[in-house]
Amino acid sequence: QVELVESGGGLVQPGKSLRLSCTVSGGTVSRYQMGWFRQAAGKEREFVASVASAGWSGMTSYYSDSVKGRFTISRDNTYNAVYLQMNTLKPEDTAVYYCNAFTVVDYWGQGTQVTVSL
């Protein structure tokens, strides 16, 4: 059974940075397309970033327009983990962030809260 556990969320001031981590057990992170999604209160879950599986195209990554240039997704095969480096955070980045692993099926973590506020 594949399990994903997110960590690293918290309260941060606008303009600051956070790094989210997603550790994967029961599966090999390099074999999945790994992604981050977020869901703000009262809104639907939305795509944030993803990185292709190693067998597809190495570390090809994709970002939503709202985070492009500020967020960076990376995969560490040694630690079987995926990270989301978030810089220049804005109040509109406030949401629960979810890690996702996709092959034939989707696997999701439980989410970690990120709050950007003074």
Number of C-alpha atoms within 10 A of each C-alpha: 6 13 16 22 18 23 19 14 18 14 13 18 14 17 13 12 16 18 16 21 22 27 18 21 14 9 14 14 24 22 16 21 21 27 27 25 19 23 19 17 10 6 9 9 15 14 17 23 23 26 25 20 21 16 11 13 10 12 17 14 17 16 19 14 10 11 17 12 12 13 20 20 24 19 24 12 13 9 11 15 21 28 22 23 15 20 17 15 22 18 15 12 20 20 21 18 27 26 29 25 26 16 11 7 6 12 16 18 20 14 22 21 19 22 21 20 15 8
